[in-house]
Amino acid sequence: MARVVKHPDVRRDEMMDAALRLCMSVGYDAMSIDQVTQAVGVAKGTFYYHFPSKTALLVAVVERWVDDLFRDLEAQAPHLVGTGAERFRTLMQLATAWKLERIDAAMAAVPLLYKPENLELRHRLFDSWMRRMGTLVLPLIELGHDDGSLDVVDPHATVDVVLAMMIDGSARLTDRAFAAETEDEYLRIFTTGSPALLRAVERVLGAAPGTLALPGDFTETYRAMRGPFLAALHGTH
């Protein structure tokens, strides 16, 4: 029987899948390159062909997760209906639902961006995500400007402000929450800060109050996030 040779990209995906499983089982800091290569059955040289370091592997895992999110949103964006404000709200709800459905994978990799040594990496990734998100929301804000559901003067400038608030503002809220000494304080920061951030975005958009209200109570989701985030930040599991 002829030997089946896998395409290099398949090996790359397999290593990312293995890394994600190891992040979930032993934690990123405890995970070794040897464990990844053994799980996939490849030599170390194959690992370094695709990833110059373990950090590069982390970046690839996170970028693939986010790329999957954007591909899903980009596929659904042409089918949104309603006013500009309604379409903006629906897009945000779709993004939230997608992330909640994949919360385990998110908690295995995304918290690592919040380690102090990864701050520059986080900013670089956030900048690229803002550009991609901008292409999704600009048409919605332009529509809202035209149909009167959003009170904005310059849609392009509004996109810059809104995405800075949503991405950088969320990151700052997360940093503050995980610096809290108690779970109660942590939950208070998230349960009051998240609605406040959305309300601020509403005001910048000139949307009706409640347009971007959270679709439910996320207290238990926030509670479940705390353990994986703290484990990633402090190198424990």
N, C-alpha and C positions, 0 to 999 in steps of 0.2 A: 504494500500500500504506500502510495506517495506521501511524503511528509508534508503536512500543511504548515506553511510559513505565514504567520500573522503579519498584517500590515503594521508598520511602526506606530501609526496613530492608534491602532487597537491596543498595543502594549501601553502606550501613554495613558489611554483611558482606563485600562485595567489597573495601572499603578495608582491613578487618582482614586479609583473606586476602593482599592485596598487601603490607601491612606485615610480615606474618609471613614472606613470601618474601624481602622485602628484608632483614629481620633476619638471615635465614639466609645471604644472599648477600653483603651489604656490611656488616652489623652495625648495631645500633640507633643508635649515635652518628653514623654516617655517613649513615644514612637520613634523607631530608628529606621534608617534607610535599609539596613539588613532585613528588618521585619517586612518592609514593603516589598523588597525584591524576592524574599522567600515566599511571601504570600502569592506572588504572581508567577514565580518560577523563572526569574530572569537573573542575569548577572548584573553586578553593580555597574558595569560599563554601560549596560542598557539604560539604567536609571540616569546616569550622568549624561548620556546622549540627549535625553529629554529635559532633564532638570539639573542645573548647575549646583543646586543646594536644596536642603529641606525647606527653606523659606520659599524658594521658587516653586516647589511642589505645593505649598500652602496657597500661594498666589494663584496657581493654576486651578486648584480645587475651588477656591472662592469665585474666581472669574467664570468658571464653567457653570457654577450654581446661578450666578447673576445673569450670565448669558442665556441660560435656559429661561429665566424669568422674563427677560426682555423679549426673547423670541416669542414667548407665549402672549405677552402684552401686545407686541407688534402685529401678531396674527389676529388678535381680537379687536384692535383699535378701529379698523375700517368698518366694523359691524356695530359700533356704538351708536346709540340713537338718543334723540332729545336735544335740549339746548346745550350750549357749550358748558354751562355749569353742571348740568346733569351728566354729560359725558365725562367731564373731569372727575366727578364723584364716582362714577361707575368704574373708571380706570383705577382709581385709588383703591376701591373695594376689591377689584379683581387682583390687584397686586397683594393686598393684605391676605386674601383667601389663598392665593398661590403659596405665599410664604408659610402660612399656618399649616397647610397640607404637608409641607416639607420641613417642619420645625426641627425634627431630629437632625437632619443633614445640616441645617443652618446652625444649630447649636454646636455641632462638631467642628465647624470651621470658622464661621464669621466672628465669634468672640475673640479669636486670636488676633484680629486686627486691632483690638483694643489694648493689647499689651503695649506698654510704653515704648519698647524698642521697635514696634511696628507702626509708630505714628506717621512717619514719612510715607510708608507703604500705603497706609490707610488713606492719606490725603491724595496720593497719586491715583488710587483706585476710585475714590469718590469723584475726582475731577473727570475721569473717563465716564463714570456712570451718569454724572450730571449732563454731559454732552449728549449721551444717548437718550436720557430721559427727556431732555429738551426737545428732541425731534418728535417725541410722542405728545407732549403736552402743548407745544406751541400752537398746533392747529386747533386744539380745543379752546385755548384762551382767545385765539383770533375769532373763532366762532362765537364765543361768549361776548366778545367786544362788539361784534356785528349784530347779534340778536338781543343784546341788552341784558343778558343774564349775568354778565360780569361787568363791573364798572372799572375798567382799566383805560389808561391813556395810551400806553405803548405796550402791546403784547410782548414784544421781544424783551424789553427791560423788565417787564413783570415776570417773565419766565426766569430770568436770572435771579431775581429776588426770591421768588417762591421756591425754587430748587435749592438755593442757599439755605433758606429757612428749614426746608424739609429734610435735606441731607445733612448739612452741617449742624443744624439745630437739633436734629434727632441724635446725632453723635454726641453732642455736648450734654444732652439730657441723659443719654446712656452713661457717659463718663461720670456724671454727678450721681446717678442712681447707684452705680456699683462702687462708688466711694463711700456710700452710706454705711454706718456701723451696724445697723440693725435691719432686719427684714421689714419691720413696720415702716421705718423711714424710707427704705428702698421702694416699697410699694406706694407710699405716699407721693414720692417724687414722680413715679411713672403715672399713677392714676390721676394726678392733678396736672402734671406737666404735658402729657400727651394731648389731652383735650385743649389745653391752653395753646399749644403749638398749632393745632389745627384751626383754632379760632383766629389766631394771628394770620394764618395763611388765608382764611376766608376774608379777612379785612383787607389784605393786600389785593386779593382778587376782586374785591367789591361784590362778593357773593352774599346771598341771604344767610343770616345766622342759622346754623344747624346744617348747612349744606354738606359740610365735611365731618359731621359728628361721627364718632367711632360707632361701628355697627355692632354694639353689644358691650358686655362687661369683660374686660381683658385681664382682670385681677389674677385669675389662676394661671393665665399664660405668662404674665410677668413673674409670678411666683416660681413657675417651672423653669424659667430662663435663668434664675439667679444661680443655681448650682453649677450648671455648665459654664456660665460666664466666669464665675469666681475660680473654678478649676482651671480654666484656660489662662486667666490673668495671673494666677499664683503658681502655676505649674503643678497642680495636684489633680487628682481624679477621684 
